Amino acid sequence: MEASIEVDGLRKRFGAVAALDGMSFTVAPGRVTGFVGPSGAGKSTTLRVVLGLDVAQEGRALVGGRPYRSLGEPSRHVGALLDAGALQPGRTARNHLLWLAHAQGAGARRVDEVAELVGLGAAIRRRAGSLSHGSRQRLGLAAALLGDPPILVLDEPFTGLDPQEAAWLGGVLRGLAGEGRAVLVASRLMSRVQDTAGHLVVAGRGRVVADLGVDELVADASRGRFTVRTGAREAAMAVLAGAGATVAACGPEVLTVSGLAGRERVEQVLNGAAVPYTEIVAHRATLEEAYMELTR
């Protein structure tokens, strides 16, 4: 089965609300694709259509070249984690996985393999209802991997994880993509997406706003922007703004400057007004800054 997701022209309304308005993108194998956008952008509805949980009024969503509902053994084609809390709280984590494995035709050996892969450790013997949110996310990922699928769809997998857990999960997802899987991650946590995804689909008002590499988006947002370090912040802001720059204070002695023609022009303006500074460097935008600029 081809490891890809194809979303083509999805349109769906809930009454007067257009949840999807021509949503189109492709998730390619061998990389993690981040799916981001504000609340109401259509992310969750798109994932539900991809996984056959909802039906679009127009367009199509294919996994491995086929509609999800046509798959004979879907867990062997697509693994999904939409809600880490969707489990029976009185069942142990291992029994939860055993129950799912039995339904999918897998055995106890596969349960132990995925439990080790996601690092469940001693939590595998605890009741699911007593697990921390981070352990529930690991359990949900283990369940998604039971069928060893070539496609993974994850909704907000970083929510509730501490920095160490989030960094670990990012590494696991990149490793899975490195094996040739297509990995789609919907998330509001831009720093985690930046550390994990190689490609980005930005949604807004039910359609795709941008579809490009993470590095490309960050580079575009960084272009023409400079970081200035100065002990005379107020004077520097005034003189730079007077020269036509857009200036933002990022700290007691740090400014971000855009709108001037290069580093030399920033230097010229500051030197001409005798405003002292210690450093002027090209600004490296964060993914969050790039996202805010794109969706503003």
Secondary structure as GFF3:
##gff-version 3
##sequence-region A 1 296
A	DSSP	beta_strand	5	14	.	.	.	ID=ss1
A	DSSP	beta_strand	17	27	.	.	.	ID=ss2
A	DSSP	beta_strand	31	36	.	.	.	ID=ss3
A	DSSP	alpha_helix	43	50	.	.	.	ID=ss4
A	DSSP	beta_strand	58	63	.	.	.	ID=ss5
A	DSSP	three_ten_helix	68	70	.	.	.	ID=ss6
A	DSSP	three_ten_helix	74	76	.	.	.	ID=ss7
A	DSSP	beta_strand	78	81	.	.	.	ID=ss8
A	DSSP	alpha_helix	93	104	.	.	.	ID=ss9
A	DSSP	alpha_helix	108	117	.	.	.	ID=ss10
A	DSSP	three_ten_helix	121	125	.	.	.	ID=ss11
A	DSSP	three_ten_helix	128	130	.	.	.	ID=ss12
A	DSSP	alpha_helix	133	145	.	.	.	ID=ss13
A	DSSP	beta_strand	151	155	.	.	.	ID=ss14
A	DSSP	alpha_helix	163	178	.	.	.	ID=ss15
A	DSSP	beta_strand	182	186	.	.	.	ID=ss16
A	DSSP	alpha_helix	190	196	.	.	.	ID=ss17
A	DSSP	beta_strand	199	204	.	.	.	ID=ss18
A	DSSP	beta_strand	207	213	.	.	.	ID=ss19
A	DSSP	alpha_helix	214	222	.	.	.	ID=ss20
A	DSSP	beta_strand	225	229	.	.	.	ID=ss21
A	DSSP	alpha_helix	233	242	.	.	.	ID=ss22
A	DSSP	beta_strand	246	251	.	.	.	ID=ss23
A	DSSP	beta_strand	254	258	.	.	.	ID=ss24
A	DSSP	alpha_helix	263	272	.	.	.	ID=ss25
A	DSSP	beta_strand	279	282	.	.	.	ID=ss26
A	DSSP	alpha_helix	287	295	.	.	.	ID=ss27
###
